[in-house]
Amino acid sequence: MTAPPNGLPIYRLLTGPDDATFCERVSEALALGYELHGGPSLTFDGSRVIAGQALIWRATHQQS
């Protein structure tokens, strides 16, 4: 597959509270064929930790 499925962009930045739901979102993107781009970013908004993770789609990536 040369393009991401479902019209998704080549570059994605997922953000959200650092919890199981965020980890599931990143895991789903990896299962689609995205790759991590750098490490995660973390910040504190005064009450909770917010995570961010960049993902990229490699045009040469092949799904089985």
C-alpha positions, -999 to +999 in steps of 0.1 A: +000+000+000+016+033-011-008+056+008-024+054+042-058+037+043-091+056+046-077+089+034-055+093+065-026+118+062+010+106+058+020+124+090+000+122+122+005+137+156-016+119+182-022+138+215-042+132+246-040+122+283-013+097+290-036+068+296-047+034+282-069+051+255-039+071+242-018+039+241-046+021+222-047+049+196-010+047+190-012+009+188-040+011+163-020+034+141+010+011+143-012-019+133-024+001+102+012+004+091+024+038+106+058+040+122+068+060+152+086+092+143+108+102+172+100+096+209+069+107+227+065+142+242+050+147+276+037+178+294+016+185+324-015+207+322-019+213+359-039+182+366-028+154+342+001+143+320-006+149+282+013+128+257+020+134+221+034+109+195+043+116+159+037+089+134+046+087+097+035+065+068+064+052+047+053+050+010+074+019+007+056+002+036+038-030+026+010-045+046+004-082+045 
